[in-house]
Amino acid sequence: MRRKVIGVMGPAAAGEAIEEAAYEVGRSIAREGWVVLTGGRNCGVMDAASRGARTVPGSLVVGVLPGDSRTGGVSDAVDIAIFTAMGDARNAINVQSSDVVVACGAATPGTLSEVALALKAGKPVVVLSAEPAARGFLTRCGGDGIHFADDAAEAIACVRRLLAG
């Protein structure tokens, strides 16, 4: 049986609170036995979620990177690095490869593009720690495909429900 893949998306320049939440999300995903998929870089939400997952024995972290293998910048916690040389166009690969997308914060254009791609593809999205204005906008855009969580535990409980349903 194929392991479920949970994409963890978020800004490369995230604040401390968002990075801590992403770390917990990554660790919790790995505890469930699911694969963590991130943008693979050694910064922000990508690195935090990857490092969190790496703390769990048997975890698997896939990083889908914007550059090629010569550009570096890969998180040390990534097990499988996929170099696309596609820049931000790789966001479509991240989304299409995920069973559920967890967006840690939703205040940057890159993260919003991943949320929009996921909604367009019919992939469920859990947004963690969204500001009230972002919640309103995303609710109007996402309808039944968008879900909100205030912390990592609530986000994982939501992912669990989405995978079961």
Secondary structure, 3 states (H helix, E strand, C coil): CCCCEEEEECCCCCCHHHHHHHHHHHHHHHHCCCEEEECCECCHHHHHHHHHHHCCCCCCEEEEECCCCCCCCECCCCCEEEECCCHHHHHHHHHHCCCEEEEECCCCHHHHHHHHHHHHCCCCEEEECCCHHHHHHHHHHHHHHEEEECCHHHHHHHHHHHHHC
